[in-house]
């Protein structure tokens, strides 16, 4: 590893951390698509800022572009408030229009401006180490490293200072307002931070990757935990892991670093989406299947309790009467037998003592819709656990 | 057959008549104009459904999700034929769409997170593949990145035919399943109880939206395609409350955005068609937001002011009524000065009351007429009757 490689990985990791923090709150506040809108609509801000400053890393340009991001948020909210269209439509109307203005501005001034739309969307991390920050003749590292480092420091500072406020306003906006925190202030503060992070990171990783780095680690973490601190930690870890492994993937394939990091994020999300212990696809489907079987079991037991005549309780008859397929009927019978709920005597099914009590309780449970009365009963029913 | 290259550069002084002649005579310009018009029409039509189903941002996600499909189709076939690439785009767009639905249905992640995830992850993966393809020594890969921002100039006649055929197909399905679509759109539960297969209708609409988006990738590009879907529909929504009118209007708005956008970008140097079309469509939206008679902001404000005036008039009248009530003769004159304590009163409202024959003025004195007294007495009763 040479120093340029280390610097690239360092920049990518810092960007990942700086994105994961606001990203977590955006995902929790159901505003993930706002980050997509911001990342597109900063383009005109960047172009105008570039006209003024002629320097892509100038702090003024970052502020100007971030301002466009905030204007986007305000515009979306304004349009939404008129009630003419829904919120998602408002987002979808604002950012393509602003992005188009940016593209046209670039195209009309192609001679004066060394800004490539592709570069804005995708960034070029590989070139980041070549743009050095030189103060008083001494080379103190790549410019992007300082830019994103500063943004990250501010983000972390704000996070620590306002963690409590952010947490309460995210999960209970009403409580936050009644405690005297201004929801609008926190909302726009978060939006401002998201805009500044997007602008600071776009140069290195491009607008689309910023969106991926904000949403994907947070979404993956959300599938694993419901604790805010753990979620933040996990999101940061996922972001950094993808940044570094993505760099090496790009190195190996000789392809875009931004694209590879996103791909690693995608693979990570796919794995967690499938295998997360409680909320993963497989776990959910297994649980749903389990619940279906348990509901079937209950139906079956109720049927037995309702019919004392032997004809109704014959194994073969049950199949056609309750209209189950063979496999399912067998699963249910086995489950009931295993739990000592039924006895099968000469192909006639009958409830055991335990099964009878269980069924009576179950009827109570179903008839009583009040939570308080059945609270103590809940534990008895494996059916309703989880 | 395949004519490539830029639209001939026109001088800015060219007038409208010349341009229209050119549209009919020049192959490239005619193809592009037709193509963007058809595209605008079909996306406007289907966009109405997306907007009404509150799936506005789905289009954005689908168009981004189509990118890896284009790259993979190229990697597998090695062909740059737009139809082959569009099949790839269609497949990956559909995978993206159904994954979004899967995430929303099976996990506790919300729709915005699911959309943003699929959008950025698929797009990033697509970029990885595109840069990977670019580095391949043997491939003649140039031209794949036109799908990022679209290049209307690369449209050829066969592309336009494909668009026309798909638009026709879409129109046919729309008309054939109109009743089902409409019912599904506004009352899914009712449609279900009537025995319609709502899942099938849902998949049908979504698939057509994906198809329309994929069609537009070559012209408008991945990034701006969502606006083509949304903007005409959002504009059309402001003018009508009827689904059929909205669909037709959206198609017209879309087609006009396409034609005008092409014209503007053709008459200027260095203007790519996609962004211009999007801007034109956005102008349609802004215009509709402001000037639509029933929902528009301008007329809403005017109605608001008119209502306020009306209310103030009634307030003044009621105030006068309460004064007149205390006198035996309702037309007993009072000085205008009394009204000065009352905020709703202006010289204009007083004149209006005179015009309506509710009040007569005599110098600095006013008196209520019989008609005015009657109206004022029934003012609140009428309100009560209306409320019921």
Interface residues (C-beta under 8 A of the other chain):
Chain A: X27 X30 X31 X32 X33 X35 X36 X40 X79 X82 X84 X85 X86 X88 X89 X91 X92 X93 X96 X97 X99 X100 X101 X103 X104 X107 X108 X110 X117 X118 X121 X122 X208 X209 X211 X212 X214 X215 X216 X218 X219 X222 X223 X250 X253 X254 X255 X256 X258 X259 X260 X261 X262 X263 X265 X266 X269 X273 X279 X280 X281 X284 X285
Chain B: X51 X54 X55 X56 X57 X59 X60 X64 X102 X103 X106 X107 X108 X109 X110 X112 X113 X115 X116 X117 X119 X120 X121 X122 X123 X124 X125 X126 X127 X128 X129 X130 X131 X132 X135 X145 X148 X149 X223 X224 X226 X227 X229 X230 X231 X234 X237 X238 X270 X271 X272 X274 X275 X276 X278 X279 X282 X285 X289 X295 X297
